[in-house]
Amino acid sequence: MIALLTLTAWFVWLLIYWNGGTKALADIRAAQDPQDRLVLIGIGILTVLLSVVMLAVSISGDFASPNGQLAWNGFVFVALGMSGAFYSRWTLGRFWTAQNAVQTGHRIITEGLYGIVRHPIYASMILLFMGIALVYLSVPITLLAWGLIALYAYKTRVEDAYLQACLPGYARYSQRVSARLIPFVW
């Protein structure tokens, strides 16, 4: 039951947030930095694989859920992750892109979650993938989720370097909001 609910939320997420993948493909093509492009391609590939494996595992029922409460907690992580990503994307407004880019009139956003961590979308995505791993407790899904978590954590490093080099005031913002993903930790 909870796995089906998670799977449904995941596919709705992909359709709305990523326009069924067309936005992700456009962002990969638009990426100027080769390192950023590779990270985006990796995220895209692992996202497709995760979707296929989640669907296969859900259909087969081949996942362990020894603790229903653990699965529900995972679903809460999924919901919080999706909500945080949507909220943070909305906060960025026209400045949101998946690829590293500085646009005309670009300014540093410090409102909302951007006043707490520099990359709240990536932090939200990490929470989302942790939740999926908890819901399914499946080795392939957990490995894919951790692969995506690692790529999003690495993307923060790539994006920080890019923004420090290209966006005036970002270094000062980085000092004021020192956490990339986790307040007071990292």
BELGIRA-V104391 format. One record per backbone hydrogen bond with DSSP energy under -1.0 kcal/mol. CO is the residue of the C=O (numbers start at 1). NH is the residue of the N-H. If there is no record, write none. Layout:
CO:NH
CO:NH
//
This chain:
1:5
2:6
3:7
4:8
5:9
6:10
7:11
8:12
9:13
10:14
11:15
12:16
13:17
14:20
18:21
18:23
19:22
21:25
22:26
23:27
24:28
25:29
26:30
27:31
33:37
34:38
35:39
36:40
37:41
38:42
39:43
40:44
41:45
42:46
43:47
44:48
45:49
46:50
47:51
48:52
49:53
50:54
51:55
52:56
53:57
54:58
55:59
56:60
57:61
61:63
67:71
68:72
69:73
70:74
71:75
72:76
73:77
74:78
75:79
76:80
77:81
78:82
79:83
80:84
81:85
82:86
83:87
84:88
85:89
86:90
87:91
88:92
89:93
92:95
93:96
103:106
111:114
112:115
113:116
113:117
119:123
120:124
121:125
122:126
123:127
124:128
125:129
126:130
127:131
128:132
129:133
130:134
131:135
132:136
133:137
138:142
139:143
140:144
141:145
142:146
143:147
144:148
145:149
146:150
147:151
148:152
149:153
150:154
151:155
152:156
154:158
155:159
156:160
157:161
158:162
159:163
160:164
161:165
162:166
163:167
167:170
169:173
170:174
171:175
172:176
173:177
179:118
180:119
182:185
182:186
186:180
//
